[in-house]
């Protein structure tokens, strides 16, 4: 198999489930059971996985792949990351303000004056909303909230996104004294 041109991480295989070759998979699809809906899945080493059956379990999906018929074969897959080609994802299903995480990576974060704050190198969700990791030359990576206040506009064709550096926490408001909110107000 040729290397995927624009891989999208769809899930990671975990422990074997039962004796018939089923595996537990942490699915990154918005609808976890849709992990097999976009064609075959691929591992980084080029193996192809055809999904035969998917059912929901607590926090994971249980998947049966073609050719994985016993527990030993299933255990050998533990930790394997699964990808699909970005082109297999249907753009028509997206609303205007929805994006695939894979499309955000590589975008340059610019403010209204055109100042760059780096490029998006990762998208994370630790449970309290999505965060974008920005990395610029000679700078340490920073995380900014992926919200309508900090990311004002996304232009996939130009490869850029417009950010509000103050709302994103990239700059401090020099006029504001951070301790002022804790001082008693004078009458």
C-alpha positions in Angstrom: 0.0 0.0 0.0 1.3 3.5 -0.7 1.7 5.9 2.2 -1.4 8.0 2.9 -1.0 11.5 1.6 -3.1 13.2 4.2 -3.7 10.7 7.0 -6.4 11.3 9.6 -6.1 9.5 12.9 -9.3 7.6 13.4 -8.6 5.4 16.4 -6.1 3.4 18.4 -6.5 -0.3 19.0 -6.4 -1.5 22.6 -6.8 -4.9 24.3 -8.3 -8.0 22.8 -11.9 -8.6 23.6 -13.0 -12.2 24.0 -11.6 -15.1 22.0 -12.8 -14.5 18.5 -10.3 -11.8 17.5 -12.3 -8.8 18.4 -10.4 -5.7 19.8 -11.3 -2.7 21.9 -10.7 0.5 19.9 -10.6 4.1 21.1 -12.4 5.8 18.3 -11.8 9.5 17.4 -14.9 9.7 15.1 -17.5 12.1 16.3 -19.9 9.1 16.4 -17.5 6.4 17.7 -19.3 3.5 15.8 -18.7 5.4 12.5 -15.0 4.4 12.6 -15.5 1.9 9.7 -17.8 4.1 7.7 -15.2 5.8 5.5 -13.5 2.8 4.0 -10.6 0.6 5.1 -8.3 1.7 7.9 -4.5 1.8 7.6 -1.7 1.4 10.0 1.5 3.5 9.6 3.4 0.4 8.5 1.0 0.0 5.5 -1.3 -2.7 6.7 -5.0 -2.5 5.7 -7.8 -3.2 8.1 -11.3 -3.9 6.8 -14.0 -3.4 9.5 -16.5 -6.2 9.6 -18.5 -5.3 12.7 -18.5 -2.5 15.3 -20.5 -2.3 18.5 -20.4 0.2 21.3 -19.0 -0.5 24.7 -18.2 1.8 27.6 -15.7 4.5 26.4 -14.6 2.3 23.4 -16.0 0.4 20.4 -15.5 -3.3 19.9 -14.3 -4.0 16.4 -14.0 -7.2 14.4 -11.5 -6.9 11.4 -11.3 -9.3 8.5 -8.6 -11.8 9.0 -8.2 -11.3 12.7 -9.9 -14.5 14.0 -8.4 -15.3 17.3 -7.2 -13.7 20.5 -3.5 -14.0 19.7 -4.0 -12.1 16.4 -6.0 -9.5 18.3 -3.5 -9.1 21.0 -0.7 -8.5 18.4 -2.6 -5.3 17.3 -2.6 -3.6 20.8 -1.4 0.0 20.6 -1.7 0.2 16.8 -2.9 3.6 15.5 -5.4 3.5 12.6 -5.8 6.1 9.9 -7.8 6.9 6.8 -7.1 9.2 3.8 -8.5 12.7 4.4 -10.2 12.6 1.0 -12.5 9.8 2.3 -14.1 12.1 4.8 -17.3 13.7 3.4 -17.0 17.5 3.4 -20.7 17.9 2.6 -21.7 16.7 6.0 -19.9 19.6 7.7 -21.7 22.8 8.7 -20.0 26.1 7.7 -18.3 26.5 11.1 -17.2 22.8 11.4 -13.8 21.5 10.6 -11.9 18.2 10.7 -9.0 18.4 13.1 -6.7 17.3 10.3 -7.6 20.4 8.3 -6.6 22.7 11.1 -3.0 21.3 11.5 -0.5 23.4 9.6 -2.7 26.6 9.6 -0.7 29.8 10.4 -2.2 31.8 13.3 -2.2 35.5 12.4 -3.7 38.6 14.2 -5.5 41.4 12.4 -2.2 43.2 11.7 -0.7 40.1 10.1 1.6 39.2 13.0 2.2 35.4 13.1 1.9 33.4 16.3 3.1 30.2 14.8 1.3 27.3 13.1 -1.1 24.7 14.5 0.8 21.6 15.3 -1.9 19.7 17.2 -5.5 19.7 18.4 -6.3 18.5 21.9 -9.4 17.9 24.0 -8.7 17.4 27.6 -12.4 17.6 28.5 -13.0 21.3 28.8 -13.2 22.3 25.2 -10.8 22.0 22.3 -7.3 23.5 22.4 -5.0 24.3 19.5 -1.2 23.9 19.9 0.7 26.7 18.2 4.5 26.4 17.5 6.5 29.2 16.0 10.2 29.4 15.1 12.3 29.8 18.3 9.2 29.7 20.5 7.9 27.1 22.9 4.6 25.5 21.9 1.5 27.3 23.4 -2.1 26.1 23.8 -4.9 28.4 22.9 -8.7 27.7 23.2 -10.4 26.8 20.0 -13.4 29.1 20.5 -15.2 31.7 18.6 -13.6 34.4 20.8 -10.0 33.4 20.2 -10.2 32.0 16.7 -12.1 34.6 14.7 -11.9 33.1 11.2 -10.4 30.1 9.4 -9.3 30.3 5.7 -8.4 26.7 4.7 -7.5 27.8 1.1 -5.0 30.5 2.3 -3.8 28.2 5.1 -4.4 30.8 7.8 -6.6 31.5 10.8 -7.3 34.9 12.3 -6.8 34.9 16.0 -7.5 37.5 18.7 -4.2 37.4 20.6 -5.7 38.8 23.8 -8.7 36.4 23.9 -6.4 33.5 23.0 -4.0 34.4 25.9 -1.1 35.1 23.5 -0.6 38.6 24.8 -1.3 40.4 28.1 -3.5 43.5 28.2 -0.9 46.1 29.2 -3.5 48.6 30.3 -5.1 46.2 32.8 -3.6 45.7 36.2 -4.2 42.0 37.0 -4.4 42.8 40.8 -7.0 45.6 40.4 -9.9 43.2 40.5 -9.0 42.2 44.0 -8.6 45.7 45.5 -11.6 47.3 47.2 -13.3 49.9 45.0 -12.9 53.4 46.3 -16.1 55.5 46.7 
